[in-house]
Each structure stands twice: as structure tokens, then as C-alpha cells.
Amino acid sequence: MGHVGLRWGWGCCVPNPLLLLSLLLSAAPFGLLGEETRQVSLEVIADGLDSPKNLLHIRAVGDNSTLHYVWSSLGPPAVLLVATNTPHSALNVSWSRLLSPEPDGGLEVLPKESIQFSSALIFTRLFEFDSANTSDAAAKPPGKPYPPYSLTEFSWNNITDSLDPATLSATFRGQPMHDPNRAFANGSLAFRVQAYSRSGRPAQPPRLLHTADTCQLEVVLAGASPRGNHSVFGLEVATMGQGPDCPSMQEQHSIDDEYAPAVFQLNQLLWGSLPSGFMQWRPVAFSQKQGSRESALSCQASPLHPTLEYPLPQSPIVRAFFGSQSNFCAFNLTFGASMGPGYWDHHYLSWSMLLGMGPPPVDALSPLVLGIMAVALGAPGLMLLTGGLVLLRHKWHSEYQSIS
């Protein structure tokens, strides 16, 4: 798990045909999995009181399985991922337990014996660094750190106001409860959740390939006043460890950048062996709402590390589901560097990632690159590729099974 950054490329070239063949064949099994649809619903679960508690349940039902994503801003923003082998599993919430000092057992997915996979992500702190006097673009950290913002101490909007069943989306929008410098007087930190019922790509970069087994999170920092002229922001993310070990983090490379210009890399965090769960993102963020190559910022991820050496903010929903276990791991994402575009340009920063269960989606080569390959390899090469794809498709379907 090394340094993660953008892989920039300018112009167009035709790589060695053997490289093209190996890259296409390695991606082909994922691209040939086919499209699975699910019946997806979004529900805000109320506690029966006047004050909103922001518990969002995404339920994605297939023929033989159900995926549950439970998002909440109780404590720090967090999400539970639960996959079951029945289309009839359901979420049960005990608000009296969930809101108590000991929330264990306050949130369950029933029947418990149907659960095939479960984990969680917790978004704990927003970092800010002063990179004005940092000449090394790869410096870690990228400048002098300011005191971080604890997301436990944010006040969040009523999620019901942003719930859109038509687009299967909702937005958690927050500001610090104590903001003596009024840095967030005209700004906010938002977590926009988007569910999907079928495969496809969003219209905006980085256009991550999604399936019915995934949902997307877009994190947006907008309008907040930075504490320095060249502030670089970051986000701390914590997750459940797998026994004594942390989940694995991987990098994948491609020759194709049609969907995310100038980005040839895909990063993913994997919980255990397949089929389990994953977090997937491209190492790029954007300093403008309409993401483009000109507004692209590098996104660097630190290695995953256990959090035994410092206390982690408690998430009531994670404690309610998993109990008091403490095998958490964390990593930091940093957006931008001292050089190039940055948050200071437009006081805007956005970054997107996918969460899912089952085998992670992997990009097949786009029609543009396939057209270049057709010219480079000619008919004999394409016949070889076609034969290889057919064989690998048969092998893929015989080795991998979805959660059922």
C-alpha cells in the first residue's frame, strides 16, 4: 500500500500489441458479467419524535439476496453495509437502545442467519493543511496542519428534505456546531448518497462504473473559508478490521482514460476475499462543480493502519450493530497539492467513491480504445482477442458466484 496519486497522460499513442492484449483480457471477465437489476428503495427511519435523527436505509432486493446500506449522521457520518442471502431480510431499529449510552443491539438485520457479509465506514475528521510554504508536491502531510474539524461535532440537516426517490438520492449537509471563526458561515460539508438499480455511469467525472450492487458517495466541501491562502483539505476514514488485520488496499491501472480524462488508475479497498465488500475510487478530486481535466486535483491515500493508539469517535449505528468490538483501521485521503489548481480557486472541492458488495466492477475498454486497437492489431489480432474473451468468460462464470 504505497503512495497513491494521479497518473497523468497527454495525447494519444498506441501501446505494444501484447500490452493491449494482456490489459484487455485481464479486464474482460469483469466487463462480461452482465447487468443485474434490483428493486431499490430509500427510506428515512423516524424515531417518532419531533427532532430528526437522520437514519437513511437503502434496501436493494434481488432474486435471491438483499443489500442493506444504512447511513446516519448520529455521531460522525457512517454507513453500515450488510448483504443477506434472502430477498426478505429487513432492518429492525430500536430507538430507545440506539440513543442510549449503550446502543448495542439497537440496530439489526433479520433474520440474522441470512447475513453473508457486514462491515462499516465512518468519516471521522476533516483535515486542513497550509501548503503555502511547501514546495514538495508529494510532501506528507502537504503542509502545516491546522486543528482538524471533528465531524462528530457537526450539525446536520434534516435528511428528509433532500430525499429524492425518483433519483434514489439524498444529501447529508452539515456545519460545525461551534465555529468561532465563522469559517462555515457561508459554507458546508455535504455527503450525497446515490443508489442504483442497474449498471451505468454518472454524467460527471470521474464517471465510476456502477452496478445494482453499489451506491455512490460524493463528498463536497463548498463555500467554507479556508484558514490559509493555499489550504489543502483531507478526510479521515475508518472501517472495520478483518480479525486482527486491516482490509487490503489495491491499485489497478488501465490504458483507457475516456471516462476520467488523464486518470489511468483505480483504487479499491477490499474487505476479505470475494464475495465480500469493497470501496472503490479514482485518485482524483475536482475544484469546480463541472469536473474537468483543468480542475482535477490529485487524491492521495495513506496506508491503512490500526487505530489502537488513539481513540476513534464512536458511531452509534456501528456500535448498535457490531457491539463494542474495537478492531478498527483508518486511512487519510488528501485532495490537492501546493501547486496547480486547488480549493482556493473557487472554494469548492468534490470527491466521489463507490461502495458495494460482491465482486467490484472493473472497467472494460471503451469503444474509443477498441477502435484504436482495431487499427493497431488488425483482423488477426481481433480474432485472437475474441477467442480469448469467450474462453475467459466461460472461466469467469465457472469460478465466481454472486452473493446468494
C-alpha positions as CSV (number, residue, x, y, z in Angstrom):
1,M,0.0,0.0,0.0
2,G,2.1,2.8,-1.3
3,H,1.8,6.3,-2.3
4,V,-1.4,6.9,-4.3
5,G,-1.6,9.7,-6.9
6,L,-2.8,10.7,-10.3
7,R,-1.3,9.1,-13.4
8,W,-1.3,11.9,-16.0
9,G,-1.1,11.3,-19.7
10,W,-1.3,13.7,-22.6
11,G,-2.1,13.0,-26.2
12,C,-2.8,9.5,-27.7
13,C,-0.5,6.7,-28.5
14,V,-0.8,3.0,-29.4
15,P,1.0,0.8,-26.9
16,N,2.6,-2.5,-27.7
17,P,0.0,-5.0,-29.0
18,L,0.9,-7.6,-26.4
19,L,0.3,-5.0,-23.7
20,L,-3.1,-4.2,-25.2
21,L,-4.0,-7.9,-25.3
22,S,-3.0,-8.5,-21.7
23,L,-4.8,-5.5,-20.4
24,L,-8.0,-6.3,-22.3
25,L,-8.0,-9.9,-21.3
26,S,-7.4,-9.1,-17.6
27,A,-10.4,-6.7,-17.6
28,A,-12.7,-8.8,-19.8
29,P,-14.2,-11.2,-17.2
30,F,-15.5,-8.2,-15.1
31,G,-16.9,-6.5,-18.2
32,L,-18.7,-9.6,-19.3
33,L,-20.5,-10.2,-16.0
34,G,-23.7,-8.8,-17.4
35,E,-26.3,-6.5,-15.9
36,E,-28.2,-7.3,-12.8
37,T,-31.2,-5.2,-11.7
38,R,-32.5,-4.8,-8.2
39,Q,-35.6,-3.3,-6.7
40,V,-34.2,-0.3,-4.7
41,S,-35.9,1.8,-2.1
42,L,-34.8,4.7,0.1
43,E,-36.4,5.2,3.5
44,V,-35.8,7.7,6.3
45,I,-36.5,5.9,9.5
46,A,-38.0,8.3,12.1
47,D,-37.8,7.9,15.8
48,G,-41.3,9.2,16.5
49,L,-40.1,12.4,18.0
50,D,-40.0,15.9,16.5
51,S,-36.3,16.2,16.1
52,P,-34.8,14.4,13.0
53,K,-32.3,11.7,13.7
54,N,-31.1,11.2,10.1
55,L,-31.2,7.4,9.6
56,L,-31.4,6.5,5.9
57,H,-32.0,2.9,4.8
58,I,-31.2,1.9,1.3
59,R,-32.7,-1.6,0.5
60,A,-31.7,-3.3,-2.8
61,V,-33.6,-6.5,-3.4
62,G,-32.6,-9.1,-6.0
63,D,-33.9,-12.5,-6.8
64,N,-32.1,-14.3,-4.0
65,S,-30.4,-11.6,-2.0
66,T,-30.8,-8.2,-0.3
67,L,-28.2,-5.5,0.2
68,H,-28.7,-3.0,3.1
69,Y,-26.9,0.3,3.3
70,V,-27.7,2.2,6.5
71,W,-26.4,5.8,6.5
72,S,-26.6,8.0,9.6
73,S,-25.2,11.3,10.9
74,L,-25.7,10.2,14.6
75,G,-22.2,10.9,15.8
76,P,-19.8,11.0,12.9
77,P,-21.3,10.3,9.4
78,A,-21.2,6.5,8.9
79,V,-22.6,3.7,6.8
80,L,-23.3,0.0,7.5
81,L,-23.0,-2.5,4.7
82,V,-25.0,-5.7,5.1
83,A,-25.6,-8.4,2.5
84,T,-28.1,-11.3,3.0
85,N,-28.9,-14.4,1.1
86,T,-32.7,-13.8,1.1
87,P,-34.9,-11.2,-0.7
88,H,-37.0,-11.0,2.5
89,S,-34.4,-9.6,5.1
90,A,-35.4,-6.5,6.9
91,L,-33.9,-3.8,9.1
92,N,-35.1,-3.5,12.7
93,V,-34.3,-0.3,14.7
94,S,-34.8,0.1,18.5
95,W,-34.6,3.8,19.0
96,S,-34.5,3.6,22.8
97,R,-31.4,1.4,22.6
98,L,-29.8,3.3,19.7
99,L,-30.0,6.6,21.5
100,S,-28.8,5.2,24.9
101,P,-25.2,5.3,26.2
102,E,-25.1,1.6,25.4
103,P,-26.6,1.2,21.9
104,D,-25.6,-2.5,21.5
105,G,-28.4,-4.4,19.8
106,G,-30.3,-1.2,18.8
107,L,-30.0,-2.0,15.1
108,E,-30.4,-5.4,13.5
109,V,-30.8,-7.0,10.1
110,L,-33.2,-10.0,10.4
111,P,-33.1,-12.9,10.1
112,K,-29.5,-12.9,11.4
113,E,-28.6,-16.2,9.9
114,S,-29.1,-14.8,6.4
115,I,-26.3,-12.3,6.8
116,Q,-23.4,-13.2,4.4
117,F,-21.3,-10.0,4.8
118,S,-21.3,-6.9,7.0
119,S,-18.9,-4.0,7.6
120,A,-18.9,-0.3,8.1
121,L,-17.3,3.0,7.1
122,I,-17.0,6.0,9.5
123,F,-16.0,9.5,8.4
124,T,-14.4,11.0,11.4
125,R,-12.4,14.2,10.7
126,L,-11.9,16.9,8.1
127,F,-8.3,18.0,7.8
128,E,-6.9,21.3,6.7
129,F,-3.2,22.0,5.9
130,D,-1.4,25.2,5.0
131,S,0.6,24.3,1.8
132,A,1.7,27.9,1.0
133,N,5.3,27.3,2.1
134,T,5.5,23.7,0.9
135,S,7.4,23.3,-2.4
136,D,7.3,19.5,-2.4
137,A,4.1,18.4,-4.1
138,A,4.4,14.9,-2.7
139,A,5.0,16.0,0.9
140,K,3.2,14.0,3.7
141,P,1.4,15.9,5.2
142,P,1.1,18.5,2.4
143,G,1.8,21.4,4.8
144,K,1.4,22.6,8.3
145,P,-1.8,21.1,9.8
146,Y,-4.5,23.3,11.3
147,P,-6.6,21.8,14.1
148,P,-8.9,19.3,12.4
149,Y,-12.7,19.5,12.3
150,S,-14.3,16.6,14.2
151,L,-17.3,15.5,12.2
152,T,-18.9,14.3,15.4
153,E,-19.3,18.0,16.3
154,F,-21.2,18.9,13.2
155,S,-24.9,19.8,13.0
156,W,-26.6,18.1,10.0
157,N,-29.7,19.0,8.0
158,N,-32.9,17.0,8.1
159,I,-32.2,14.3,5.5
160,T,-35.9,14.1,4.6
161,D,-35.8,17.5,2.9
162,S,-33.2,16.2,0.4
163,L,-34.6,12.7,-0.2
164,D,-35.5,12.1,-3.8
165,P,-37.0,8.6,-4.5
166,A,-37.0,9.3,-8.3
167,T,-33.2,9.6,-8.5
168,L,-32.6,7.3,-5.4
169,S,-30.5,10.1,-3.8
170,A,-30.3,12.0,-0.5
171,T,-27.8,14.5,0.9
172,F,-26.4,14.9,4.5
173,R,-25.3,18.6,4.7
174,G,-23.5,19.9,7.9
175,Q,-21.7,22.7,9.6
176,P,-19.6,22.8,12.8
177,M,-21.8,23.4,15.9
178,H,-19.0,25.6,17.3
179,D,-17.5,27.8,14.6
180,P,-15.9,30.8,16.4
181,N,-14.1,32.0,13.3
182,R,-17.3,31.6,11.2
183,A,-15.4,29.6,8.6
184,F,-18.6,27.8,7.6
185,A,-20.8,30.9,7.8
186,N,-21.4,30.6,4.0
187,G,-20.2,27.0,3.6
188,S,-21.0,23.4,4.3
189,L,-19.7,19.8,4.1
190,A,-22.1,17.5,2.2
191,F,-22.3,13.8,1.8
192,R,-24.5,13.0,-1.2
193,V,-25.7,9.4,-1.4
194,Q,-26.8,7.9,-4.7
195,A,-28.2,4.4,-5.1
196,Y,-28.6,2.5,-8.4
197,S,-30.9,-0.2,-9.7
198,R,-28.8,-1.2,-12.7
199,S,-25.4,-0.7,-14.3
200,G,-24.2,2.5,-15.8
201,R,-22.1,5.7,-15.3
202,P,-22.9,9.1,-13.9
203,A,-22.7,12.1,-16.3
204,Q,-20.0,13.9,-14.4
205,P,-16.3,12.7,-14.0
206,P,-14.9,10.6,-12.7
207,R,-17.8,8.5,-14.0
208,L,-17.2,5.4,-12.0
209,L,-18.8,2.3,-13.4
210,H,-21.6,1.3,-11.0
211,T,-23.9,-1.8,-10.8
212,A,-27.0,-2.6,-8.9
213,D,-24.8,-3.9,-6.1
214,T,-23.3,-0.5,-5.4
215,C,-24.1,3.0,-4.3
216,Q,-22.1,6.2,-4.7
217,L,-21.0,8.8,-2.2
218,E,-20.0,12.2,-3.3
219,V,-18.3,14.4,-0.7
220,V,-18.5,18.1,-1.3
221,L,-16.8,20.9,0.6
222,A,-18.3,24.2,-0.7
223,G,-18.2,27.9,0.4
224,A,-16.2,27.3,3.6
225,S,-13.5,29.9,4.3
226,P,-10.0,28.3,4.4
227,R,-7.7,29.2,7.2
228,G,-4.8,29.8,4.8
229,N,-4.2,31.1,1.3
230,H,-3.3,27.7,0.0
231,S,-5.2,25.3,2.2
232,V,-5.3,21.6,1.2
233,F,-8.1,19.5,2.7
234,G,-8.3,15.9,3.7
235,L,-10.7,13.3,5.1
236,E,-10.1,10.6,7.7
237,V,-12.0,7.3,7.0
238,A,-12.2,4.4,9.5
239,T,-13.5,0.9,8.8
240,M,-13.9,-2.4,10.5
241,G,-10.8,-4.6,10.6
242,Q,-11.0,-8.3,9.5
243,G,-10.0,-10.0,12.7
244,P,-6.5,-8.7,13.7
245,D,-5.8,-7.4,10.2
246,C,-6.8,-4.4,8.2
247,P,-8.7,-4.7,4.9
248,S,-6.4,-4.6,1.8
249,M,-5.9,-1.6,-0.5
250,Q,-5.1,-2.2,-4.2
251,E,-4.3,-0.2,-7.3
252,Q,-5.4,-1.0,-10.8
253,H,-4.1,0.5,-13.9
254,S,-5.6,1.0,-17.4
255,I,-4.6,2.3,-20.8
256,D,-8.0,3.9,-21.1
257,D,-8.9,7.4,-19.7
258,E,-12.0,8.2,-21.8
259,Y,-14.3,8.4,-18.7
260,A,-11.9,10.2,-16.4
261,P,-9.5,12.2,-18.6
262,A,-5.8,11.9,-17.7
263,V,-6.5,9.4,-14.9
264,F,-5.3,5.9,-15.6
265,Q,-5.7,4.4,-12.1
266,L,-8.4,2.9,-10.0
267,N,-8.0,2.3,-6.2
268,Q,-10.1,0.0,-4.1
269,L,-10.3,-1.2,-0.5
270,L,-11.4,-4.9,-0.1
271,W,-12.9,-6.5,3.0
272,G,-11.8,-10.1,3.0
273,S,-12.0,-12.4,0.0
274,L,-14.7,-12.4,-2.7
275,P,-17.5,-12.2,-2.4
276,S,-17.5,-9.6,0.3
277,G,-17.5,-5.8,0.1
278,F,-15.4,-3.0,-1.4
279,M,-14.8,0.7,-1.6
280,Q,-13.7,2.0,-5.0
281,W,-12.5,5.4,-6.2
282,R,-10.2,7.1,-8.7
283,P,-7.4,9.1,-7.2
284,V,-8.8,12.4,-8.4
285,A,-11.0,15.2,-7.0
286,F,-12.2,18.4,-8.5
287,S,-12.1,22.1,-7.6
288,Q,-15.2,23.0,-9.7
289,K,-18.7,21.7,-9.8
290,Q,-18.3,20.8,-13.5
291,G,-15.4,18.4,-13.1
292,S,-12.8,18.6,-15.9
293,R,-9.1,18.0,-16.5
294,E,-8.4,21.6,-15.8
295,S,-10.0,21.4,-12.3
296,A,-8.6,18.0,-11.4
297,L,-6.8,17.6,-8.1
298,S,-4.6,14.6,-7.1
299,C,-6.1,12.4,-4.4
300,Q,-3.6,10.7,-2.2
301,A,-4.4,7.9,0.2
302,S,-2.3,6.9,3.2
303,P,-1.8,3.2,4.1
304,L,-4.4,1.6,6.3
305,H,-3.4,1.4,10.0
306,P,-5.0,0.1,13.2
307,T,-6.4,2.8,15.5
308,L,-5.4,1.2,18.8
309,E,-3.0,4.1,19.5
310,Y,-5.7,6.8,19.6
311,P,-9.4,6.9,20.4
312,L,-11.8,6.8,17.5
313,P,-15.1,8.7,17.6
314,Q,-18.0,6.4,18.3
315,S,-20.7,5.8,15.8
316,P,-24.0,4.8,17.5
317,I,-25.2,2.8,14.4
318,V,-21.9,0.9,14.2
319,R,-21.9,0.2,17.9
320,A,-25.6,-0.8,17.8
321,F,-24.9,-3.4,15.0
322,F,-21.5,-4.7,15.9
323,G,-21.3,-4.2,19.6
324,S,-18.3,-2.9,21.5
325,Q,-15.6,-4.5,19.4
326,S,-12.7,-2.2,18.7
327,N,-10.8,-3.6,15.7
328,F,-10.9,-0.5,13.6
329,C,-8.5,0.6,10.9
330,A,-8.2,4.1,9.4
331,F,-6.6,5.9,6.4
332,N,-6.5,9.5,5.3
333,L,-7.4,11.0,1.9
334,T,-5.7,14.2,0.9
335,F,-7.1,16.3,-2.0
336,G,-4.7,18.5,-4.0
337,A,-1.1,19.8,-3.5
338,S,0.6,23.1,-3.2
339,M,1.0,23.5,-6.9
340,G,-1.7,23.6,-9.6
341,P,-5.5,24.1,-9.0
342,G,-6.8,23.9,-5.5
343,Y,-9.7,24.6,-3.2
344,W,-8.6,28.2,-3.1
345,D,-9.6,28.8,-6.7
346,H,-13.4,28.5,-6.3
347,H,-13.8,27.5,-2.6
348,Y,-15.1,24.2,-3.9
349,L,-13.9,20.5,-3.6
350,S,-15.7,17.3,-4.6
351,W,-14.6,13.7,-4.5
352,S,-16.6,10.5,-5.3
353,M,-16.4,6.8,-4.4
354,L,-18.4,3.6,-4.8
355,L,-19.4,1.3,-2.0
356,G,-20.6,-2.2,-2.9
357,M,-20.9,-5.9,-2.1
358,G,-19.9,-8.8,-4.3
359,P,-17.2,-8.6,-7.0
360,P,-16.2,-5.0,-7.6
361,P,-17.0,-3.6,-11.1
362,V,-13.9,-3.2,-13.3
363,D,-13.9,-1.1,-16.5
364,A,-13.9,-2.8,-19.8
365,L,-12.0,-0.9,-22.6
366,S,-14.1,1.9,-24.1
367,P,-15.2,1.9,-27.8
368,L,-12.6,4.6,-28.5
369,V,-9.7,2.4,-27.3
370,L,-11.2,-0.6,-29.0
371,G,-11.3,1.3,-32.2
372,I,-7.6,2.2,-31.9
373,M,-6.8,-1.4,-31.2
374,A,-8.6,-2.5,-34.3
375,V,-6.4,-0.3,-36.4
376,A,-3.2,-1.3,-34.5
377,L,-3.8,-5.0,-34.4
378,G,-5.8,-5.7,-37.5
379,A,-8.2,-8.5,-38.1
380,P,-5.9,-11.4,-36.9
381,G,-5.3,-9.7,-33.6
382,L,-9.1,-9.1,-33.1
383,M,-9.8,-12.7,-33.8
384,L,-7.3,-13.7,-31.2
385,L,-8.9,-11.3,-28.7
386,T,-12.4,-12.5,-29.4
387,G,-11.4,-16.1,-28.8
388,G,-9.7,-15.2,-25.6
389,L,-12.7,-13.3,-24.4
390,V,-15.0,-16.2,-25.0
391,L,-12.8,-18.6,-23.1
392,L,-12.3,-16.2,-20.2
393,R,-16.0,-15.5,-19.9
394,H,-16.6,-19.2,-19.5
395,K,-13.9,-19.5,-16.9
396,W,-15.1,-16.4,-15.0
397,H,-18.7,-17.7,-14.8
398,S,-17.4,-21.1,-13.5
399,E,-15.2,-19.6,-10.8
400,Y,-17.2,-16.7,-9.3
401,Q,-20.7,-16.6,-7.9
402,S,-22.6,-13.6,-6.6
403,I,-23.9,-13.4,-3.0
404,S,-26.9,-15.6,-2.8
